[in-house]
Amino acid sequence: MSGTYKDLIVWQKAMDLVYLVYQVTQHFPKDELYGLVSQMRRAAVSIPSNIAEGKGRSSDRDFSLFLQHSRGSLHELETQILIAAHLGFISDDEAAKLQDRSSEVGRLLMGLMSFAAST
């Protein structure tokens, strides 16, 4: 697979998700700064970071492993979005927007994982 990680649509969409998570978590209670805010931001940042790191590896097997790590971070973020919504830190609309974006990234990740596994 040629190109850089920046050429991957999944990486670009994951970056958009990071920006959205940062935007939404700015309005969380201050006492959550080192709790849920930190957890959500770290999970979100981990998604495109693992895609980039995997793309930089020398084998498709390594790339697939990092895509799996990225998918795990995505699931972590989705869980944290549900927690934030349940606690009333984000509106239903914000939660739906975040979940929609994360679902899109998840679909793209699965497609790329299938492609990487077949090569």
Backbone as CSV, one residue per row, in Angstrom:
resi,resn,N_x,N_y,N_z,CA_x,CA_y,CA_z,C_x,C_y,C_z
1,MET,0.851,-1.167,0.000,0.000,0.000,0.000,0.902,1.237,0.000
2,SER,0.754,2.060,-1.024,1.640,3.220,-1.143,1.047,4.441,-0.454
3,GLY,1.813,5.512,-0.447,1.370,6.744,0.194,1.762,6.779,1.655
4,THR,1.371,7.864,2.296,1.660,8.019,3.721,0.369,7.873,4.511
5,TYR,0.499,7.846,5.817,-0.683,7.748,6.672,-1.638,8.920,6.454
6,LYS,-1.093,10.073,6.076,-1.938,11.255,5.850,-2.848,11.092,4.639
7,ASP,-2.508,10.170,3.752,-3.331,9.902,2.579,-4.523,9.006,2.896
8,LEU,-4.497,8.349,4.041,-5.562,7.418,4.408,-6.802,8.179,4.879
9,ILE,-7.940,7.904,4.253,-9.207,8.549,4.629,-9.534,8.262,6.096
10,VAL,-9.256,7.048,6.543,-9.557,6.694,7.930,-8.745,7.558,8.898
11,TRP,-7.497,7.838,8.560,-6.682,8.708,9.422,-7.259,10.117,9.435
12,GLN,-7.659,10.623,8.283,-8.238,11.966,8.191,-9.527,12.070,8.999
13,LYS,-10.389,11.065,8.887,-11.656,11.051,9.640,-11.391,10.901,11.135
14,ALA,-10.383,10.120,11.490,-10.025,9.967,12.900,-9.511,11.286,13.470
15,MET,-8.766,12.034,12.673,-8.305,13.351,13.111,-9.494,14.288,13.337
16,ASP,-10.474,14.251,12.447,-11.690,15.056,12.625,-12.397,14.687,13.929
17,LEU,-12.406,13.398,14.248,-13.010,12.938,15.496,-12.251,13.493,16.702
18,VAL,-10.933,13.527,16.629,-10.119,14.095,17.716,-10.518,15.550,17.951
19,TYR,-10.601,16.322,16.872,-10.937,17.742,17.007,-12.318,17.917,17.632
20,LEU,-13.263,17.062,17.236,-14.614,17.143,17.792,-14.618,16.792,19.273
21,VAL,-13.865,15.773,19.650,-13.785,15.388,21.067,-13.204,16.537,21.892
22,TYR,-12.155,17.159,21.400,-11.571,18.298,22.127,-12.575,19.434,22.255
23,GLN,-13.311,19.692,21.195,-14.304,20.771,21.212,-15.404,20.482,22.234
24,VAL,-15.927,19.276,22.224,-17.031,18.915,23.110,-16.586,18.864,24.565
25,THR,-15.393,18.353,24.826,-14.947,18.197,26.215,-14.513,19.518,26.860
26,GLN,-14.392,20.574,26.087,-14.068,21.885,26.667,-15.139,22.347,27.650
27,HIS,-16.349,21.827,27.496,-17.471,22.280,28.305,-17.792,21.348,29.474
28,PHE,-16.951,20.365,29.701,-17.155,19.451,30.822,-16.866,20.186,32.130
29,PRO,-17.402,19.682,33.239,-17.071,20.277,34.534,-15.559,20.254,34.774
30,LYS,-15.061,21.278,35.419,-13.613,21.398,35.657,-13.057,20.229,36.465
31,ASP,-13.877,19.657,37.346,-13.365,18.539,38.150,-13.228,17.251,37.333
32,GLU,-13.638,17.269,36.075,-13.460,16.122,35.180,-12.218,16.257,34.298
33,LEU,-11.477,17.358,34.459,-10.321,17.609,33.599,-9.332,16.436,33.619
34,TYR,-9.077,15.868,34.788,-8.140,14.755,34.899,-8.849,13.411,34.954
35,GLY,-10.150,13.434,34.743,-10.950,12.211,34.721,-11.400,11.902,33.307
36,LEU,-12.686,12.072,33.081,-13.276,11.698,31.806,-12.750,12.528,30.630
37,VAL,-12.473,13.805,30.847,-11.925,14.635,29.770,-10.596,14.053,29.291
38,SER,-9.727,13.777,30.229,-8.415,13.226,29.885,-8.543,11.867,29.201
39,GLN,-9.401,11.020,29.723,-9.589,9.685,29.151,-10.115,9.761,27.719
40,MET,-11.117,10.619,27.497,-11.703,10.738,26.157,-10.693,11.299,25.161
41,ARG,-9.963,12.308,25.592,-8.976,12.901,24.693,-7.857,11.931,24.362
42,ARG,-7.388,11.198,25.349,-6.308,10.240,25.103,-6.763,9.115,24.184
43,ALA,-7.985,8.626,24.394,-8.511,7.566,23.538,-8.660,8.072,22.103
44,ALA,-9.202,9.288,21.961,-9.399,9.863,20.628,-8.062,10.056,19.915
45,VAL,-7.083,10.602,20.600,-5.763,10.845,20.011,-5.088,9.523,19.629
46,SER,-5.343,8.495,20.391,-4.739,7.194,20.139,-5.198,6.577,18.815
47,ILE,-6.387,6.916,18.374,-6.932,6.307,17.151,-6.080,6.667,15.932
48,PRO,-5.950,7.954,15.572,-5.110,8.259,14.407,-3.620,8.016,14.668
49,SER,-3.199,8.121,15.920,-1.790,7.880,16.236,-1.388,6.445,15.921
50,ASN,-2.239,5.489,16.280,-1.946,4.085,15.993,-2.007,3.785,14.499
51,ILE,-2.914,4.452,13.798,-2.961,4.285,12.339,-1.641,4.759,11.739
52,ALA,-1.193,5.924,12.168,0.062,6.486,11.650,1.249,5.600,11.999
53,GLU,1.311,5.148,13.243,2.435,4.301,13.644,2.439,2.990,12.866
54,GLY,1.268,2.400,12.700,1.182,1.154,11.947,1.579,1.319,10.498
55,LYS,1.186,2.431,9.905,1.534,2.693,8.500,3.046,2.816,8.334
56,GLY,3.706,3.269,9.376,5.152,3.423,9.328,5.921,2.134,9.566
57,ARG,5.239,1.082,9.912,5.906,-0.213,10.153,6.252,-0.887,8.840
58,SER,7.120,-1.872,8.926,7.653,-2.478,7.708,6.809,-3.626,7.157
59,SER,5.847,-4.115,7.911,5.071,-5.252,7.410,3.573,-4.992,7.540
60,ASP,2.812,-5.663,6.686,1.351,-5.569,6.749,0.831,-6.170,8.052
61,ARG,1.541,-7.171,8.562,1.133,-7.787,9.832,1.223,-6.759,10.973
62,ASP,2.325,-6.015,11.012,2.475,-4.960,12.026,1.408,-3.893,11.851
63,PHE,1.165,-3.507,10.594,0.140,-2.507,10.309,-1.207,-2.979,10.843
64,SER,-1.555,-4.235,10.589,-2.827,-4.796,11.064,-2.921,-4.757,12.585
65,LEU,-1.828,-5.048,13.257,-1.819,-5.014,14.721,-2.117,-3.610,15.236
66,PHE,-1.503,-2.596,14.620,-1.750,-1.225,15.064,-3.161,-0.765,14.715
67,LEU,-3.718,-1.273,13.635,-5.117,-0.973,13.316,-6.033,-1.569,14.380
68,GLN,-5.672,-2.750,14.885,-6.450,-3.351,15.970,-6.364,-2.512,17.241
69,HIS,-5.196,-1.973,17.527,-5.049,-1.083,18.689,-5.918,0.162,18.505
70,SER,-5.920,0.677,17.304,-6.722,1.852,16.991,-8.205,1.548,17.197
71,ARG,-8.626,0.382,16.754,-10.026,-0.024,16.933,-10.374,-0.171,18.408
72,GLY,-9.444,-0.691,19.196,-9.673,-0.800,20.634,-9.854,0.564,21.273
73,SER,-9.042,1.539,20.863,-9.175,2.901,21.380,-10.501,3.518,20.951
74,LEU,-10.948,3.180,19.753,-12.242,3.674,19.274,-13.375,3.144,20.151
75,HIS,-13.319,1.871,20.488,-14.340,1.281,21.360,-14.298,1.910,22.755
76,GLU,-13.105,2.181,23.218,-12.939,2.857,24.510,-13.615,4.223,24.467
77,LEU,-13.367,4.975,23.399,-13.970,6.298,23.251,-15.487,6.211,23.177
78,GLU,-16.005,5.243,22.433,-17.461,5.090,22.319,-18.089,4.839,23.685
79,THR,-17.424,4.055,24.496,-17.910,3.795,25.863,-17.892,5.070,26.689
80,GLN,-16.837,5.840,26.566,-16.717,7.088,27.313,-17.751,8.120,26.862
81,ILE,-18.103,8.111,25.603,-19.160,8.998,25.098,-20.485,8.650,25.776
82,LEU,-20.758,7.361,25.888,-21.990,6.926,26.563,-21.998,7.352,28.031
83,ILE,-20.872,7.222,28.680,-20.764,7.635,30.087,-20.995,9.138,30.202
84,ALA,-20.353,9.912,29.339,-20.505,11.370,29.377,-21.956,11.781,29.149
85,ALA,-22.620,11.105,28.228,-24.031,11.415,27.962,-24.896,11.047,29.160
86,HIS,-24.644,9.891,29.739,-25.414,9.444,30.899,-25.255,10.390,32.091
87,LEU,-24.059,10.925,32.244,-23.798,11.847,33.353,-24.270,13.275,33.055
88,GLY,-24.739,13.508,31.836,-25.249,14.824,31.472,-24.171,15.829,31.092
89,PHE,-22.967,15.342,30.798,-21.878,16.243,30.420,-21.991,16.684,28.962
90,ILE,-22.673,15.872,28.153,-22.909,16.233,26.758,-24.387,16.024,26.441
91,SER,-24.863,16.783,25.487,-26.269,16.671,25.080,-26.465,15.415,24.228
92,ASP,-27.723,15.061,24.039,-28.022,13.915,23.182,-27.531,14.161,21.761
93,ASP,-27.658,15.406,21.294,-27.190,15.743,19.945,-25.674,15.599,19.829
94,GLU,-24.949,16.079,20.840,-23.490,15.946,20.831,-23.081,14.480,20.866
95,ALA,-23.747,13.711,21.709,-23.444,12.282,21.815,-23.709,11.582,20.482
96,ALA,-24.827,11.925,19.839,-25.163,11.307,18.554,-24.136,11.673,17.488
97,LYS,-23.705,12.933,17.480,-22.701,13.371,16.507,-21.382,12.630,16.722
98,LEU,-20.966,12.521,17.975,-19.740,11.793,18.294,-19.856,10.320,17.915
99,GLN,-20.992,9.718,18.232,-21.182,8.300,17.918,-21.227,8.072,16.413
100,ASP,-21.861,8.988,15.676,-21.889,8.867,14.214,-20.484,8.930,13.630
101,ARG,-19.698,9.892,14.112,-18.318,10.027,13.620,-17.489,8.803,13.980
102,SER,-17.670,8.307,15.193,-16.887,7.141,15.605,-17.322,5.900,14.824
103,SER,-18.597,5.786,14.503,-19.065,4.652,13.693,-18.455,4.696,12.295
104,GLU,-18.376,5.898,11.734,-17.762,6.043,10.414,-16.292,5.621,10.448
105,VAL,-15.580,6.085,11.461,-14.172,5.691,11.609,-14.072,4.182,11.791
106,GLY,-14.977,3.610,12.559,-14.969,2.160,12.773,-15.168,1.381,11.485
107,ARG,-16.098,1.826,10.653,-16.330,1.152,9.370,-15.086,1.236,8.475
108,LEU,-14.495,2.424,8.431,-13.284,2.599,7.624,-12.131,1.748,8.151
109,LEU,-12.003,1.680,9.465,-10.960,0.845,10.068,-11.153,-0.621,9.699
110,MET,-12.384,-1.095,9.794,-12.653,-2.490,9.465,-12.326,-2.788,8.008
111,GLY,-12.655,-1.856,7.124,-12.325,-2.036,5.723,-10.829,-2.095,5.494
112,LEU,-10.107,-1.201,6.140,-8.655,-1.187,6.003,-8.033,-2.429,6.631
113,MET,-8.587,-2.873,7.751,-8.076,-4.090,8.384,-8.277,-5.293,7.457
114,SER,-9.413,-5.357,6.810,-9.674,-6.461,5.869,-8.697,-6.405,4.695
115,PHE,-8.477,-5.195,4.188,-7.546,-5.024,3.071,-6.123,-5.413,3.480
116,ALA,-5.692,-4.935,4.650,-4.329,-5.206,5.110,-4.134,-6.705,5.360
117,ALA,-5.170,-7.363,5.828,-5.060,-8.795,6.108,-4.999,-9.625,4.830
118,SER,-5.561,-9.080,3.750,-5.595,-9.837,2.500,-4.348,-9.659,1.651
119,THR,-3.475,-8.715,2.044,-2.289,-8.488,1.234,-1.088,-9.255,1.753
